[in-house]
Amino acid sequence: MLLQDNVVIVTGAGGGLGKGIAEVCHREAAKVVIADIRGPAAISVAKSLGDRALGLGCDVRSDDELAALVAATVKHFGRLDGLVNNAGVNCVKPALDTTSADWQQVLSIDLRASFVLSQIACRQMLAQTPIGGSIVNIATVHTHGALPASVAYDAAKWGMIGMTKSMAIELAPQGIRINAVSPGLVATQIWEDVKAAAPDPRQCEDYFYANIPIGRPIEPAEIGEVVAFLLSDRSRAMVGANVFADGGMSSQLLSQAPFEFKPIGGN
Ligand SMILES: NC(=O)c1ccc[n+]([C@@H]2O[C@H](COP(=O)([O-])OP(=O)(O)OC[C@H]3O[C@@H](n4cnc5c(N)ncnc54)[C@H](O)[C@@H]3O)[C@@H](O)[C@H]2O)c1
């Protein structure tokens, strides 16, 4: 088991990607804290996992709630070995239509909260015996190249990569490893929202799938496998990395229109 007896917090784990990450960590024998602004959803995910799982309501925009999250984790499970900063919101708007309130909302959840919670987690990881831990920040394939109408999201996630590298090199000598995972398109509510906002959802789906070399979105559990590895000691040489788990999206130079052909030859 990759995470035997490790205590891991996953934010935004009441659904979507976070739920998949929490499930894989739990399967790998971790004690998992599922935190989400939707408290009942967090509790329901914890119940579905059974033993070694605790569901807590937590709005990551509140510093007090972040401190309470770590305190409750340590009270319940005795220590903290892993943190996954996964809670995030998207914002699809042209740059000139993006308001300062949009900017504030996205940056506060996708970037600021990850920094504040990482600080609190690191202080706990340095105070406990044995010392140390591992943090994984969930960024996005947008940290390879931007998408139009994503200025606030892209700024937050590029900021998250800068934060990951900066904190990683400072804290590695003290036994805390920090890395990022950049997923491509994952089949969650965010993807449903993107399709719903398209003039033709089916065409939108065809277009995106044609631009993912594996031809499909990633499943939350597939990101969970990468995160569990990064949380575990097996990745002990990795510090400050941004790992792309994107089905090949960031390796493809040109985008493709959906593949169309007329039959040639045959009988
Ligand atoms: N879905 C994708 O294609 C994709 C791709 C790359 C990266 N990501 C990243 O993965 C992460 C999870 O996204 P998802 O696709 O699962 O989205 P989602 O909307 O399905 O889940 C996000 C979760 O975060 C919670 N949340 C929102 N605001 C919160 C707050 N203030 N405090 C605590 N929890 C809050 C929500 O309740 C929800 O459970 C995000 O950081 C997102 O940027 C998603």
PDBQT file of the ligand as one rigid body, heavy atoms in Angstrom, charges set to zero:
ROOT
HETATM    1  N1  LIG A 301     -12.369  19.068 -14.553  1.00  0.00    +0.000 N 
HETATM    2  C1  LIG A 301     -11.300  19.376 -15.265  1.00  0.00    +0.000 C 
HETATM    3  O1  LIG A 301     -11.254  19.193 -16.499  1.00  0.00    +0.000 OA
HETATM    4  C2  LIG A 301     -10.075  19.927 -14.572  1.00  0.00    +0.000 A 
HETATM    5  C3  LIG A 301      -8.917  20.012 -15.316  1.00  0.00    +0.000 A 
HETATM    6  C4  LIG A 301      -7.760  20.511 -14.726  1.00  0.00    +0.000 A 
HETATM    7  C5  LIG A 301      -7.775  20.905 -13.415  1.00  0.00    +0.000 A 
HETATM    8  N2  LIG A 301      -8.925  20.822 -12.698  1.00  0.00    +0.000 N 
HETATM    9  C6  LIG A 301      -8.863  21.268 -11.297  1.00  0.00    +0.000 C 
HETATM   10  O2  LIG A 301      -9.308  20.222 -10.461  1.00  0.00    +0.000 OA
HETATM   11  C7  LIG A 301      -9.857  20.762  -9.260  1.00  0.00    +0.000 C 
HETATM   12  C8  LIG A 301     -11.208  20.129  -9.005  1.00  0.00    +0.000 C 
HETATM   13  O3  LIG A 301     -12.071  20.454 -10.072  1.00  0.00    +0.000 OA
HETATM   14  P1  LIG A 301     -13.331  19.546 -10.491  1.00  0.00    +0.000 P 
HETATM   15  O4  LIG A 301     -13.260  19.387 -11.956  1.00  0.00    +0.000 OA
HETATM   16  O5  LIG A 301     -13.430  18.356  -9.613  1.00  0.00    +0.000 OA
HETATM   17  O6  LIG A 301     -14.488  20.572 -10.168  1.00  0.00    +0.000 OA
HETATM   18  P2  LIG A 301     -15.867  20.353  -9.401  1.00  0.00    +0.000 P 
HETATM   19  O7  LIG A 301     -16.611  21.632  -9.569  1.00  0.00    +0.000 OA
HETATM   20  O8  LIG A 301     -16.497  19.075  -9.826  1.00  0.00    +0.000 OA
HETATM   21  O9  LIG A 301     -15.385  20.189  -7.897  1.00  0.00    +0.000 OA
HETATM   22  C9  LIG A 301     -14.840  21.260  -7.168  1.00  0.00    +0.000 C 
HETATM   23  C10 LIG A 301     -15.108  21.013  -5.692  1.00  0.00    +0.000 C 
HETATM   24  O10 LIG A 301     -14.571  22.118  -4.951  1.00  0.00    +0.000 OA
HETATM   25  C11 LIG A 301     -15.542  22.539  -4.022  1.00  0.00    +0.000 C 
HETATM   26  N3  LIG A 301     -15.365  23.953  -3.708  1.00  0.00    +0.000 N 
HETATM   27  C12 LIG A 301     -15.669  25.017  -4.497  1.00  0.00    +0.000 A 
HETATM   28  N4  LIG A 301     -15.428  26.165  -3.834  1.00  0.00    +0.000 NA
HETATM   29  C13 LIG A 301     -14.966  25.809  -2.602  1.00  0.00    +0.000 A 
HETATM   30  C14 LIG A 301     -14.554  26.539  -1.458  1.00  0.00    +0.000 A 
HETATM   31  N5  LIG A 301     -14.604  27.884  -1.424  1.00  0.00    +0.000 N 
HETATM   32  N6  LIG A 301     -14.121  25.854  -0.374  1.00  0.00    +0.000 NA
HETATM   33  C15 LIG A 301     -14.098  24.490  -0.375  1.00  0.00    +0.000 A 
HETATM   34  N7  LIG A 301     -14.496  23.751  -1.421  1.00  0.00    +0.000 NA
HETATM   35  C16 LIG A 301     -14.916  24.400  -2.531  1.00  0.00    +0.000 A 
HETATM   36  C17 LIG A 301     -16.882  22.252  -4.697  1.00  0.00    +0.000 C 
HETATM   37  O11 LIG A 301     -17.950  22.182  -3.756  1.00  0.00    +0.000 OA
HETATM   38  C18 LIG A 301     -16.610  20.942  -5.405  1.00  0.00    +0.000 C 
HETATM   39  O12 LIG A 301     -16.889  19.824  -4.589  1.00  0.00    +0.000 OA
HETATM   40  C19 LIG A 301      -9.899  22.279  -9.461  1.00  0.00    +0.000 C 
HETATM   41  O13 LIG A 301      -8.813  22.878  -8.815  1.00  0.00    +0.000 OA
HETATM   42  C20 LIG A 301      -9.788  22.427 -10.966  1.00  0.00    +0.000 C 
HETATM   43  O14 LIG A 301      -9.213  23.654 -11.345  1.00  0.00    +0.000 OA
HETATM   44  C21 LIG A 301     -10.087  20.336 -13.236  1.00  0.00    +0.000 A 
ENDROOT
TORSDOF 0
